[in-house]
Amino acid sequence: MLILIWFIVCIIFAFVQYILGDSGHALELFALLTAISLFLLNKLTNKNKTKK
């Protein structure tokens, strides 16, 4: 699970860095997208745990 989180964060970082570069808002967008993706991943894994 930790490896999946690491890949998600790295992909988001690369995407934001490619799109915004050295903009002042790149870190804010990176933090927002990472928080949203980790929240959704948490919801998905909790949903799968309750089905079992």
N, C-alpha and C positions, 0 to 999 in steps of 0.2 A: 504494500500500500504506500509506503514511504517513497518508493521508486516512482510510482505513478504520480504522486504529488510533485516530486522533483522534476519530472518531465513536463508536467503542466506548467509549473512556474517558469522553467527554462523556455518553453515555447512562447508563453505570454511575454516574457522579457525580450526575446528576440523580435517578436512581432511589434511591440511598442517601440523598441530601439530602432527598428527599420522604418516605421512610419513617422515617428516624431523626432528621432535623432537626439540632439542635445537641447531640445526644447525644455523650458522650465516646467511644463506640465507632464512630461514623460513619467516622472516618478509617481505623480498623483494618479495617472491613468493606470500605471502598472499595479499600484496598490489596490485600486478599485477593482480591476479585472481579476487580480489574484484572489481578493476577498470573495468576489462573486463566484468564481470557479470552485474555490474550496468549500464554500457554503453549499453549492449544488452537488459537489462530490459527497459531502457529508450527508445530505438528504438522500442521495441515491444509495449510499451504503447502508444507512439506517433503514431504508425501505426494504432492501434485500435481506437484512437481518431479521426483520419482523415477519417476513414471509416464510422463513424456515422453521 
